[in-house]
Amino acid sequence: MPSIVIRDVPDDILATLKKRAAKEGKSLQAYILELLTREATTPTNTELAERMRHTAGVDLTDTDVPGERRH
């Protein structure tokens, strides 16, 4: 399986991720992999609109689907 290296992670961000991983009883690697998996498998609003356009013939405009909002 491929690996990802992330450089220049600010200390406060790393500390927060480590705390959250520990609270869930996970390693940092497992926690970040879960975050990445969730991000990659959750469709964006634009992707959902495109899917609706193709499967249901619904044509949504940019007004109907405002800018991407990720948490």
PDB file of N, H, CA, C and O in Angstrom:
ATOM      1  N   MET A   1       0.847  -1.169   0.000  1.00  0.00           N
ATOM      2  CA  MET A   1       0.000   0.000   0.000  1.00  0.00           C
ATOM      3  C   MET A   1       0.899   1.240   0.000  1.00  0.00           C
ATOM      4  O   MET A   1       1.900   1.275   0.715  1.00  0.00           O
ATOM      5  N   PRO A   2       0.553   2.248  -0.788  1.00  0.00           N
ATOM      6  CA  PRO A   2       1.359   3.466  -0.842  1.00  0.00           C
ATOM      7  C   PRO A   2       1.369   4.207   0.494  1.00  0.00           C
ATOM      8  O   PRO A   2       0.503   4.005   1.346  1.00  0.00           O
ATOM      9  N   SER A   3       2.355   5.053   0.649  1.00  0.00           N
ATOM     10  H   SER A   3       3.058   5.217  -0.043  1.00  0.00           H
ATOM     11  CA  SER A   3       2.481   5.882   1.849  1.00  0.00           C
ATOM     12  C   SER A   3       2.415   7.347   1.465  1.00  0.00           C
ATOM     13  O   SER A   3       2.699   7.717   0.326  1.00  0.00           O
ATOM     14  N   ILE A   4       2.037   8.174   2.425  1.00  0.00           N
ATOM     15  H   ILE A   4       1.806   7.872   3.350  1.00  0.00           H
ATOM     16  CA  ILE A   4       2.009   9.620   2.244  1.00  0.00           C
ATOM     17  C   ILE A   4       2.872  10.234   3.333  1.00  0.00           C
ATOM     18  O   ILE A   4       2.793   9.840   4.497  1.00  0.00           O
ATOM     19  N   VAL A   5       3.689  11.194   2.953  1.00  0.00           N
ATOM     20  H   VAL A   5       3.753  11.515   2.007  1.00  0.00           H
ATOM     21  CA  VAL A   5       4.491  11.942   3.920  1.00  0.00           C
ATOM     22  C   VAL A   5       4.001  13.385   3.877  1.00  0.00           C
ATOM     23  O   VAL A   5       3.902  13.983   2.806  1.00  0.00           O
ATOM     24  N   ILE A   6       3.697  13.934   5.037  1.00  0.00           N
ATOM     25  H   ILE A   6       3.777  13.448   5.908  1.00  0.00           H
ATOM     26  CA  ILE A   6       3.263  15.326   5.113  1.00  0.00           C
ATOM     27  C   ILE A   6       4.317  16.096   5.895  1.00  0.00           C
ATOM     28  O   ILE A   6       4.557  15.832   7.073  1.00  0.00           O
ATOM     29  N   ARG A   7       4.933  17.042   5.224  1.00  0.00           N
ATOM     30  H   ARG A   7       4.738  17.256   4.267  1.00  0.00           H
ATOM     31  CA  ARG A   7       5.988  17.839   5.853  1.00  0.00           C
ATOM     32  C   ARG A   7       5.423  19.162   6.368  1.00  0.00           C
ATOM     33  O   ARG A   7       4.352  19.611   5.960  1.00  0.00           O
ATOM     34  N   ASP A   8       6.170  19.755   7.262  1.00  0.00           N
ATOM     35  H   ASP A   8       7.040  19.391   7.594  1.00  0.00           H
ATOM     36  CA  ASP A   8       5.872  21.105   7.758  1.00  0.00           C
ATOM     37  C   ASP A   8       4.510  21.218   8.448  1.00  0.00           C
ATOM     38  O   ASP A   8       3.821  22.229   8.308  1.00  0.00           O
ATOM     39  N   VAL A   9       4.130  20.189   9.185  1.00  0.00           N
ATOM     40  H   VAL A   9       4.689  19.368   9.298  1.00  0.00           H
ATOM     41  CA  VAL A   9       2.894  20.246   9.964  1.00  0.00           C
ATOM     42  C   VAL A   9       3.167  21.111  11.198  1.00  0.00           C
ATOM     43  O   VAL A   9       4.082  20.815  11.967  1.00  0.00           O
ATOM     44  N   PRO A  10       2.392  22.166  11.394  1.00  0.00           N
ATOM     45  CA  PRO A  10       2.613  23.013  12.566  1.00  0.00           C
ATOM     46  C   PRO A  10       2.473  22.208  13.866  1.00  0.00           C
ATOM     47  O   PRO A  10       1.658  21.289  13.958  1.00  0.00           O
ATOM     48  N   ASP A  11       3.276  22.569  14.854  1.00  0.00           N
ATOM     49  H   ASP A  11       3.938  23.315  14.779  1.00  0.00           H
ATOM     50  CA  ASP A  11       3.286  21.848  16.129  1.00  0.00           C
ATOM     51  C   ASP A  11       1.906  21.772  16.777  1.00  0.00           C
ATOM     52  O   ASP A  11       1.530  20.729  17.310  1.00  0.00           O
ATOM     53  N   ASP A  12       1.150  22.872  16.736  1.00  0.00           N
ATOM     54  H   ASP A  12       1.456  23.720  16.302  1.00  0.00           H
ATOM     55  CA  ASP A  12      -0.167  22.868  17.377  1.00  0.00           C
ATOM     56  C   ASP A  12      -1.144  21.935  16.664  1.00  0.00           C
ATOM     57  O   ASP A  12      -1.988  21.311  17.308  1.00  0.00           O
ATOM     58  N   ILE A  13      -1.035  21.838  15.353  1.00  0.00           N
ATOM     59  H   ILE A  13      -0.350  22.345  14.830  1.00  0.00           H
ATOM     60  CA  ILE A  13      -1.899  20.935  14.590  1.00  0.00           C
ATOM     61  C   ILE A  13      -1.557  19.491  14.925  1.00  0.00           C
ATOM     62  O   ILE A  13      -2.450  18.674  15.149  1.00  0.00           O
ATOM     63  N   LEU A  14      -0.282  19.179  14.959  1.00  0.00           N
ATOM     64  H   LEU A  14       0.444  19.843  14.777  1.00  0.00           H
ATOM     65  CA  LEU A  14       0.152  17.825  15.303  1.00  0.00           C
ATOM     66  C   LEU A  14      -0.297  17.453  16.713  1.00  0.00           C
ATOM     67  O   LEU A  14      -0.771  16.341  16.944  1.00  0.00           O
ATOM     68  N   ALA A  15      -0.150  18.375  17.644  1.00  0.00           N
ATOM     69  H   ALA A  15       0.235  19.279  17.456  1.00  0.00           H
ATOM     70  CA  ALA A  15      -0.563  18.109  19.023  1.00  0.00           C
ATOM     71  C   ALA A  15      -2.063  17.834  19.110  1.00  0.00           C
ATOM     72  O   ALA A  15      -2.490  16.928  19.826  1.00  0.00           O
ATOM     73  N   THR A  16      -2.854  18.610  18.386  1.00  0.00           N
ATOM     74  H   THR A  16      -2.506  19.346  17.805  1.00  0.00           H
ATOM     75  CA  THR A  16      -4.305  18.406  18.381  1.00  0.00           C
ATOM     76  C   THR A  16      -4.658  17.047  17.797  1.00  0.00           C
ATOM     77  O   THR A  16      -5.488  16.328  18.354  1.00  0.00           O
ATOM     78  N   LEU A  17      -4.037  16.690  16.684  1.00  0.00           N
ATOM     79  H   LEU A  17      -3.362  17.274  16.232  1.00  0.00           H
ATOM     80  CA  LEU A  17      -4.311  15.391  16.067  1.00  0.00           C
ATOM     81  C   LEU A  17      -3.926  14.243  16.997  1.00  0.00           C
ATOM     82  O   LEU A  17      -4.648  13.251  17.093  1.00  0.00           O
ATOM     83  N   LYS A  18      -2.795  14.376  17.676  1.00  0.00           N
ATOM     84  H   LYS A  18      -2.209  15.182  17.597  1.00  0.00           H
ATOM     85  CA  LYS A  18      -2.360  13.337  18.616  1.00  0.00           C
ATOM     86  C   LYS A  18      -3.350  13.190  19.766  1.00  0.00           C
ATOM     87  O   LYS A  18      -3.675  12.072  20.166  1.00  0.00           O
ATOM     88  N   LYS A  19      -3.832  14.313  20.300  1.00  0.00           N
ATOM     89  H   LYS A  19      -3.568  15.222  19.975  1.00  0.00           H
ATOM     90  CA  LYS A  19      -4.812  14.272  21.394  1.00  0.00           C
ATOM     91  C   LYS A  19      -6.101  13.599  20.947  1.00  0.00           C
ATOM     92  O   LYS A  19      -6.651  12.759  21.659  1.00  0.00           O
ATOM     93  N   ARG A  20      -6.575  13.967  19.771  1.00  0.00           N
ATOM     94  H   ARG A  20      -6.128  14.649  19.192  1.00  0.00           H
ATOM     95  CA  ARG A  20      -7.822  13.383  19.268  1.00  0.00           C
ATOM     96  C   ARG A  20      -7.670  11.895  19.007  1.00  0.00           C
ATOM     97  O   ARG A  20      -8.576  11.115  19.298  1.00  0.00           O
ATOM     98  N   ALA A  21      -6.538  11.502  18.464  1.00  0.00           N
ATOM     99  H   ALA A  21      -5.802  12.136  18.228  1.00  0.00           H
ATOM    100  CA  ALA A  21      -6.279  10.079  18.225  1.00  0.00           C
ATOM    101  C   ALA A  21      -6.270   9.326  19.545  1.00  0.00           C
ATOM    102  O   ALA A  21      -6.872   8.258  19.655  1.00  0.00           O
ATOM    103  N   ALA A  22      -5.593   9.873  20.543  1.00  0.00           N
ATOM    104  H   ALA A  22      -5.104  10.741  20.453  1.00  0.00           H
ATOM    105  CA  ALA A  22      -5.513   9.221  21.853  1.00  0.00           C
ATOM    106  C   ALA A  22      -6.890   9.097  22.493  1.00  0.00           C
ATOM    107  O   ALA A  22      -7.203   8.067  23.091  1.00  0.00           O
ATOM    108  N   LYS A  23      -7.719  10.136  22.375  1.00  0.00           N
ATOM    109  H   LYS A  23      -7.465  10.972  21.889  1.00  0.00           H
ATOM    110  CA  LYS A  23      -9.074  10.090  22.936  1.00  0.00           C
ATOM    111  C   LYS A  23      -9.900   8.971  22.318  1.00  0.00           C
ATOM    112  O   LYS A  23     -10.774   8.405  22.975  1.00  0.00           O
ATOM    113  N   GLU A  24      -9.628   8.653  21.067  1.00  0.00           N
ATOM    114  H   GLU A  24      -8.918   9.113  20.533  1.00  0.00           H
ATOM    115  CA  GLU A  24     -10.351   7.580  20.381  1.00  0.00           C
ATOM    116  C   GLU A  24      -9.636   6.242  20.504  1.00  0.00           C
ATOM    117  O   GLU A  24     -10.082   5.240  19.945  1.00  0.00           O
ATOM    118  N   GLY A  25      -8.525   6.228  21.239  1.00  0.00           N
ATOM    119  H   GLY A  25      -8.163   7.042  21.694  1.00  0.00           H
ATOM    120  CA  GLY A  25      -7.782   4.983  21.432  1.00  0.00           C
ATOM    121  C   GLY A  25      -7.115   4.484  20.164  1.00  0.00           C
ATOM    122  O   GLY A  25      -6.968   3.279  19.959  1.00  0.00           O
ATOM    123  N   LYS A  26      -6.712   5.420  19.313  1.00  0.00           N
ATOM    124  H   LYS A  26      -6.832   6.398  19.479  1.00  0.00           H
ATOM    125  CA  LYS A  26      -6.101   5.067  18.031  1.00  0.00           C
ATOM    126  C   LYS A  26      -4.694   5.641  17.947  1.00  0.00           C
ATOM    127  O   LYS A  26      -4.345   6.602  18.632  1.00  0.00           O
ATOM    128  N   SER A  27      -3.913   5.027  17.096  1.00  0.00           N
ATOM    129  H   SER A  27      -4.197   4.246  16.540  1.00  0.00           H
ATOM    130  CA  SER A  27      -2.610   5.608  16.791  1.00  0.00           C
ATOM    131  C   SER A  27      -2.837   6.834  15.910  1.00  0.00           C
ATOM    132  O   SER A  27      -3.896   6.988  15.301  1.00  0.00           O
ATOM    133  N   LEU A  28      -1.841   7.691  15.854  1.00  0.00           N
ATOM    134  H   LEU A  28      -0.981   7.565  16.348  1.00  0.00           H
ATOM    135  CA  LEU A  28      -1.938   8.864  14.992  1.00  0.00           C
ATOM    136  C   LEU A  28      -2.148   8.438  13.546  1.00  0.00           C
ATOM    137  O   LEU A  28      -2.950   9.035  12.828  1.00  0.00           O
ATOM    138  N   GLN A  29      -1.431   7.411  13.121  1.00  0.00           N
ATOM    139  H   GLN A  29      -0.780   6.926  13.704  1.00  0.00           H
ATOM    140  CA  GLN A  29      -1.549   6.916  11.745  1.00  0.00           C
ATOM    141  C   GLN A  29      -2.969   6.430  11.466  1.00  0.00           C
ATOM    142  O   GLN A  29      -3.538   6.759  10.425  1.00  0.00           O
ATOM    143  N   ALA A  30      -3.543   5.659  12.372  1.00  0.00           N
ATOM    144  H   ALA A  30      -3.081   5.392  13.218  1.00  0.00           H
ATOM    145  CA  ALA A  30      -4.899   5.134  12.177  1.00  0.00           C
ATOM    146  C   ALA A  30      -5.918   6.268  12.155  1.00  0.00           C
ATOM    147  O   ALA A  30      -6.855   6.253  11.357  1.00  0.00           O
ATOM    148  N   TYR A  31      -5.733   7.243  13.029  1.00  0.00           N
ATOM    149  H   TYR A  31      -4.972   7.255  13.678  1.00  0.00           H
ATOM    150  CA  TYR A  31      -6.651   8.371  13.099  1.00  0.00           C
ATOM    151  C   TYR A  31      -6.617   9.193  11.809  1.00  0.00           C
ATOM    152  O   TYR A  31      -7.663   9.535  11.258  1.00  0.00           O
ATOM    153  N   ILE A  32      -5.419   9.506  11.336  1.00  0.00           N
ATOM    154  H   ILE A  32      -4.569   9.228  11.783  1.00  0.00           H
ATOM    155  CA  ILE A  32      -5.297  10.302  10.109  1.00  0.00           C
ATOM    156  C   ILE A  32      -5.794   9.511   8.901  1.00  0.00           C
ATOM    157  O   ILE A  32      -6.407  10.086   8.002  1.00  0.00           O
ATOM    158  N   LEU A  33      -5.542   8.213   8.867  1.00  0.00           N
ATOM    159  H   LEU A  33      -5.044   7.746   9.598  1.00  0.00           H
ATOM    160  CA  LEU A  33      -6.059   7.395   7.769  1.00  0.00           C
ATOM    161  C   LEU A  33      -7.584   7.422   7.758  1.00  0.00           C
ATOM    162  O   LEU A  33      -8.198   7.473   6.692  1.00  0.00           O
ATOM    163  N   GLU A  34      -8.192   7.387   8.931  1.00  0.00           N
ATOM    164  H   GLU A  34      -7.693   7.345   9.797  1.00  0.00           H
ATOM    165  CA  GLU A  34      -9.651   7.474   9.022  1.00  0.00           C
ATOM    166  C   GLU A  34     -10.150   8.819   8.496  1.00  0.00           C
ATOM    167  O   GLU A  34     -11.142   8.870   7.768  1.00  0.00           O
ATOM    168  N   LEU A  35      -9.472   9.904   8.860  1.00  0.00           N
ATOM    169  H   LEU A  35      -8.666   9.863   9.451  1.00  0.00           H
ATOM    170  CA  LEU A  35      -9.845  11.228   8.357  1.00  0.00           C
ATOM    171  C   LEU A  35      -9.744  11.294   6.833  1.00  0.00           C
ATOM    172  O   LEU A  35     -10.645  11.798   6.164  1.00  0.00           O
ATOM    173  N   LEU A  36      -8.648  10.784   6.301  1.00  0.00           N
ATOM    174  H   LEU A  36      -7.915  10.375   6.845  1.00  0.00           H
ATOM    175  CA  LEU A  36      -8.451  10.798   4.846  1.00  0.00           C
ATOM    176  C   LEU A  36      -9.485   9.934   4.138  1.00  0.00           C
ATOM    177  O   LEU A  36      -9.999  10.309   3.084  1.00  0.00           O
ATOM    178  N   THR A  37      -9.786   8.786   4.714  1.00  0.00           N
ATOM    179  H   THR A  37      -9.369   8.482   5.570  1.00  0.00           H
ATOM    180  CA  THR A  37     -10.783   7.893   4.121  1.00  0.00           C
ATOM    181  C   THR A  37     -12.150   8.564   4.098  1.00  0.00           C
ATOM    182  O   THR A  37     -12.857   8.509   3.092  1.00  0.00           O
ATOM    183  N   ARG A  38     -12.519   9.193   5.201  1.00  0.00           N
ATOM    184  H   ARG A  38     -11.944   9.237   6.018  1.00  0.00           H
ATOM    185  CA  ARG A  38     -13.805   9.888   5.268  1.00  0.00           C
ATOM    186  C   ARG A  38     -13.859  11.011   4.232  1.00  0.00           C
ATOM    187  O   ARG A  38     -14.866  11.182   3.545  1.00  0.00           O
ATOM    188  N   GLU A  39     -12.782  11.766   4.125  1.00  0.00           N
ATOM    189  H   GLU A  39     -11.964  11.627   4.683  1.00  0.00           H
ATOM    190  CA  GLU A  39     -12.731  12.869   3.161  1.00  0.00           C
ATOM    191  C   GLU A  39     -12.853  12.364   1.725  1.00  0.00           C
ATOM    192  O   GLU A  39     -13.559  12.955   0.909  1.00  0.00           O
ATOM    193  N   ALA A  40     -12.166  11.279   1.428  1.00  0.00           N
ATOM    194  H   ALA A  40     -11.592  10.798   2.091  1.00  0.00           H
ATOM    195  CA  ALA A  40     -12.150  10.755   0.058  1.00  0.00           C
ATOM    196  C   ALA A  40     -13.443  10.038  -0.319  1.00  0.00           C
ATOM    197  O   ALA A  40     -13.761   9.927  -1.503  1.00  0.00           O
ATOM    198  N   THR A  41     -14.187   9.554   0.664  1.00  0.00           N
ATOM    199  H   THR A  41     -13.928   9.644   1.626  1.00  0.00           H
ATOM    200  CA  THR A  41     -15.395   8.784   0.354  1.00  0.00           C
ATOM    201  C   THR A  41     -16.679   9.581   0.534  1.00  0.00           C
ATOM    202  O   THR A  41     -17.759   9.084   0.216  1.00  0.00           O
ATOM    203  N   THR A  42     -16.586  10.799   1.036  1.00  0.00           N
ATOM    204  H   THR A  42     -15.709  11.204   1.295  1.00  0.00           H
ATOM    205  CA  THR A  42     -17.760  11.654   1.185  1.00  0.00           C
ATOM    206  C   THR A  42     -17.827  12.583  -0.018  1.00  0.00           C
ATOM    207  O   THR A  42     -16.932  13.405  -0.216  1.00  0.00           O
ATOM    208  N   PRO A  43     -18.882  12.461  -0.825  1.00  0.00           N
ATOM    209  CA  PRO A  43     -18.949  13.310  -2.014  1.00  0.00           C
ATOM    210  C   PRO A  43     -19.141  14.782  -1.649  1.00  0.00           C
ATOM    211  O   PRO A  43     -19.811  15.114  -0.671  1.00  0.00           O
ATOM    212  N   THR A  44     -18.546  15.641  -2.446  1.00  0.00           N
ATOM    213  H   THR A  44     -18.001  15.371  -3.240  1.00  0.00           H
ATOM    214  CA  THR A  44     -18.722  17.082  -2.269  1.00  0.00           C
ATOM    215  C   THR A  44     -20.091  17.473  -2.819  1.00  0.00           C
ATOM    216  O   THR A  44     -20.729  16.682  -3.513  1.00  0.00           O
ATOM    217  N   ASN A  45     -20.543  18.678  -2.514  1.00  0.00           N
ATOM    218  H   ASN A  45     -20.025  19.321  -1.950  1.00  0.00           H
ATOM    219  CA  ASN A  45     -21.816  19.159  -3.060  1.00  0.00           C
ATOM    220  C   ASN A  45     -21.786  19.162  -4.586  1.00  0.00           C
ATOM    221  O   ASN A  45     -22.771  18.805  -5.230  1.00  0.00           O
ATOM    222  N   THR A  46     -20.669  19.561  -5.153  1.00  0.00           N
ATOM    223  H   THR A  46     -19.868  19.852  -4.630  1.00  0.00           H
ATOM    224  CA  THR A  46     -20.536  19.581  -6.609  1.00  0.00           C
ATOM    225  C   THR A  46     -20.640  18.174  -7.182  1.00  0.00           C
ATOM    226  O   THR A  46     -21.301  17.967  -8.199  1.00  0.00           O
ATOM    227  N   GLU A  47     -19.995  17.207  -6.541  1.00  0.00           N
ATOM    228  H   GLU A  47     -19.458  17.374  -5.714  1.00  0.00           H
ATOM    229  CA  GLU A  47     -20.071  15.815  -7.004  1.00  0.00           C
ATOM    230  C   GLU A  47     -21.494  15.275  -6.896  1.00  0.00           C
ATOM    231  O   GLU A  47     -21.951  14.555  -7.784  1.00  0.00           O
ATOM    232  N   LEU A  48     -22.197  15.616  -5.818  1.00  0.00           N
ATOM    233  H   LEU A  48     -21.826  16.201  -5.097  1.00  0.00           H
ATOM    234  CA  LEU A  48     -23.586  15.178  -5.670  1.00  0.00           C
ATOM    235  C   LEU A  48     -24.473  15.785  -6.755  1.00  0.00           C
ATOM    236  O   LEU A  48     -25.320  15.100  -7.328  1.00  0.00           O
ATOM    237  N   ALA A  49     -24.273  17.070  -7.034  1.00  0.00           N
ATOM    238  H   ALA A  49     -23.584  17.626  -6.569  1.00  0.00           H
ATOM    239  CA  ALA A  49     -25.057  17.727  -8.077  1.00  0.00           C
ATOM    240  C   ALA A  49     -24.796  17.081  -9.430  1.00  0.00           C
ATOM    241  O   ALA A  49     -25.724  16.871 -10.211  1.00  0.00           O
ATOM    242  N   GLU A  50     -23.537  16.766  -9.706  1.00  0.00           N
ATOM    243  H   GLU A  50     -22.783  16.936  -9.071  1.00  0.00           H
ATOM    244  CA  GLU A  50     -23.186  16.111 -10.971  1.00  0.00           C
ATOM    245  C   GLU A  50     -23.836  14.731 -11.056  1.00  0.00           C
ATOM    246  O   GLU A  50     -24.356  14.347 -12.104  1.00  0.00           O
ATOM    247  N   ARG A  51     -23.804  14.000  -9.966  1.00  0.00           N
ATOM    248  H   ARG A  51     -23.382  14.312  -9.115  1.00  0.00           H
ATOM    249  CA  ARG A  51     -24.428  12.673  -9.928  1.00  0.00           C
ATOM    250  C   ARG A  51     -25.932  12.784 -10.176  1.00  0.00           C
ATOM    251  O   ARG A  51     -26.505  11.981 -10.912  1.00  0.00           O
ATOM    252  N   MET A  52     -26.568  13.783  -9.556  1.00  0.00           N
ATOM    253  H   MET A  52     -26.102  14.435  -8.958  1.00  0.00           H
ATOM    254  CA  MET A  52     -28.007  13.986  -9.759  1.00  0.00           C
ATOM    255  C   MET A  52     -28.302  14.349 -11.206  1.00  0.00           C
ATOM    256  O   MET A  52     -29.292  13.902 -11.785  1.00  0.00           O
ATOM    257  N   ARG A  53     -27.438  15.156 -11.772  1.00  0.00           N
ATOM    258  H   ARG A  53     -26.634  15.519 -11.301  1.00  0.00           H
ATOM    259  CA  ARG A  53     -27.616  15.571 -13.163  1.00  0.00           C
ATOM    260  C   ARG A  53     -27.608  14.357 -14.086  1.00  0.00           C
ATOM    261  O   ARG A  53     -28.415  14.266 -15.011  1.00  0.00           O
ATOM    262  N   HIS A  54     -26.690  13.426 -13.828  1.00  0.00           N
ATOM    263  H   HIS A  54     -26.034  13.501 -13.077  1.00  0.00           H
ATOM    264  CA  HIS A  54     -26.557  12.255 -14.693  1.00  0.00           C
ATOM    265  C   HIS A  54     -27.606  11.188 -14.424  1.00  0.00           C
ATOM    266  O   HIS A  54     -28.091  10.558 -15.364  1.00  0.00           O
ATOM    267  N   THR A  55     -27.965  10.973 -13.173  1.00  0.00           N
ATOM    268  H   THR A  55     -27.571  11.485 -12.410  1.00  0.00           H
ATOM    269  CA  THR A  55     -28.874   9.864 -12.866  1.00  0.00           C
ATOM    270  C   THR A  55     -30.340  10.254 -12.884  1.00  0.00           C
ATOM    271  O   THR A  55     -31.186   9.444 -13.263  1.00  0.00           O
ATOM    272  N   ALA A  56     -30.659  11.471 -12.485  1.00  0.00           N
ATOM    273  H   ALA A  56     -29.972  12.129 -12.177  1.00  0.00           H
ATOM    274  CA  ALA A  56     -32.063  11.849 -12.374  1.00  0.00           C
ATOM    275  C   ALA A  56     -32.457  12.964 -13.335  1.00  0.00           C
ATOM    276  O   ALA A  56     -33.613  13.387 -13.365  1.00  0.00           O
ATOM    277  N   GLY A  57     -31.513  13.427 -14.105  1.00  0.00           N
ATOM    278  H   GLY A  57     -30.574  13.083 -14.081  1.00  0.00           H
ATOM    279  CA  GLY A  57     -31.812  14.502 -15.033  1.00  0.00           C
ATOM    280  C   GLY A  57     -32.059  15.834 -14.335  1.00  0.00           C
ATOM    281  O   GLY A  57     -32.657  16.740 -14.915  1.00  0.00           O
ATOM    282  N   VAL A  58     -31.605  15.952 -13.104  1.00  0.00           N
ATOM    283  H   VAL A  58     -31.119  15.215 -12.633  1.00  0.00           H
ATOM    284  CA  VAL A  58     -31.761  17.195 -12.353  1.00  0.00           C
ATOM    285  C   VAL A  58     -30.593  18.099 -12.705  1.00  0.00           C
ATOM    286  O   VAL A  58     -29.435  17.694 -12.611  1.00  0.00           O
ATOM    287  N   ASP A  59     -30.898  19.319 -13.110  1.00  0.00           N
ATOM    288  H   ASP A  59     -31.839  19.648 -13.187  1.00  0.00           H
ATOM    289  CA  ASP A  59     -29.837  20.251 -13.484  1.00  0.00           C
ATOM    290  C   ASP A  59     -29.757  21.355 -12.443  1.00  0.00           C
ATOM    291  O   ASP A  59     -30.600  22.251 -12.407  1.00  0.00           O
ATOM    292  N   LEU A  60     -28.746  21.283 -11.605  1.00  0.00           N
ATOM    293  H   LEU A  60     -28.061  20.554 -11.635  1.00  0.00           H
ATOM    294  CA  LEU A  60     -28.548  22.282 -10.565  1.00  0.00           C
ATOM    295  C   LEU A  60     -27.519  23.298 -11.025  1.00  0.00           C
ATOM    296  O   LEU A  60     -26.546  22.956 -11.697  1.00  0.00           O
ATOM    297  N   THR A  61     -27.746  24.544 -10.657  1.00  0.00           N
ATOM    298  H   THR A  61     -28.536  24.822 -10.112  1.00  0.00           H
ATOM    299  CA  THR A  61     -26.810  25.607 -11.014  1.00  0.00           C
ATOM    300  C   THR A  61     -25.909  25.918  -9.829  1.00  0.00           C
ATOM    301  O   THR A  61     -26.075  25.362  -8.744  1.00  0.00           O
ATOM    302  N   ASP A  62     -24.955  26.812 -10.050  1.00  0.00           N
ATOM    303  H   ASP A  62     -24.820  27.264 -10.932  1.00  0.00           H
ATOM    304  CA  ASP A  62     -24.084  27.238  -8.956  1.00  0.00           C
ATOM    305  C   ASP A  62     -24.882  27.914  -7.847  1.00  0.00           C
ATOM    306  O   ASP A  62     -24.478  27.883  -6.684  1.00  0.00           O
ATOM    307  N   THR A  63     -26.004  28.521  -8.198  1.00  0.00           N
ATOM    308  H   THR A  63     -26.331  28.546  -9.142  1.00  0.00           H
ATOM    309  CA  THR A  63     -26.863  29.144  -7.195  1.00  0.00           C
ATOM    310  C   THR A  63     -27.498  28.084  -6.310  1.00  0.00           C
ATOM    311  O   THR A  63     -27.649  28.275  -5.103  1.00  0.00           O
ATOM    312  N   ASP A  64     -27.871  26.956  -6.924  1.00  0.00           N
ATOM    313  H   ASP A  64     -27.748  26.800  -7.904  1.00  0.00           H
ATOM    314  CA  ASP A  64     -28.467  25.856  -6.166  1.00  0.00           C
ATOM    315  C   ASP A  64     -27.446  25.165  -5.273  1.00  0.00           C
ATOM    316  O   ASP A  64     -27.782  24.692  -4.187  1.00  0.00           O
ATOM    317  N   VAL A  65     -26.200  25.107  -5.731  1.00  0.00           N
ATOM    318  H   VAL A  65     -25.927  25.491  -6.613  1.00  0.00           H
ATOM    319  CA  VAL A  65     -25.128  24.439  -4.988  1.00  0.00           C
ATOM    320  C   VAL A  65     -24.053  25.472  -4.695  1.00  0.00           C
ATOM    321  O   VAL A  65     -23.127  25.657  -5.485  1.00  0.00           O
ATOM    322  N   PRO A  66     -24.179  26.149  -3.549  1.00  0.00           N
ATOM    323  CA  PRO A  66     -23.174  27.157  -3.219  1.00  0.00           C
ATOM    324  C   PRO A  66     -21.800  26.535  -3.015  1.00  0.00           C
ATOM    325  O   PRO A  66     -21.663  25.313  -2.974  1.00  0.00           O
ATOM    326  N   GLY A  67     -20.804  27.369  -2.890  1.00  0.00           N
ATOM    327  H   GLY A  67     -20.916  28.362  -2.923  1.00  0.00           H
ATOM    328  CA  GLY A  67     -19.415  26.916  -2.753  1.00  0.00           C
ATOM    329  C   GLY A  67     -19.238  25.724  -1.839  1.00  0.00           C
ATOM    330  O   GLY A  67     -20.006  25.512  -0.901  1.00  0.00           O
ATOM    331  N   GLU A  68     -18.214  24.957  -2.135  1.00  0.00           N
ATOM    332  H   GLU A  68     -17.591  25.130  -2.897  1.00  0.00           H
ATOM    333  CA  GLU A  68     -17.916  23.761  -1.356  1.00  0.00           C
ATOM    334  C   GLU A  68     -17.714  24.129   0.105  1.00  0.00           C
ATOM    335  O   GLU A  68     -17.084  25.137   0.429  1.00  0.00           O
ATOM    336  N   ARG A  69     -18.248  23.312   0.959  1.00  0.00           N
ATOM    337  H   ARG A  69     -18.759  22.493   0.696  1.00  0.00           H
ATOM    338  CA  ARG A  69     -18.087  23.539   2.391  1.00  0.00           C
ATOM    339  C   ARG A  69     -17.665  22.235   3.030  1.00  0.00           C
ATOM    340  O   ARG A  69     -18.447  21.286   3.082  1.00  0.00           O
ATOM    341  N   ARG A  70     -16.453  22.179   3.509  1.00  0.00           N
ATOM    342  H   ARG A  70     -15.818  22.950   3.466  1.00  0.00           H
ATOM    343  CA  ARG A  70     -15.923  20.977   4.149  1.00  0.00           C
ATOM    344  C   ARG A  70     -15.675  21.290   5.604  1.00  0.00           C
ATOM    345  O   ARG A  70     -15.371  22.429   5.959  1.00  0.00           O
ATOM    346  N   HIS A  71     -15.805  20.277   6.454  1.00  0.00           N
ATOM    347  H   HIS A  71     -16.052  19.352   6.165  1.00  0.00           H
ATOM    348  CA  HIS A  71     -15.558  20.482   7.883  1.00  0.00           C
ATOM    349  C   HIS A  71     -14.183  20.082   8.252  1.00  0.00           C
ATOM    350  O   HIS A  71     -13.802  20.187   9.418  1.00  0.00           O
TER     351      HIS A  71
END
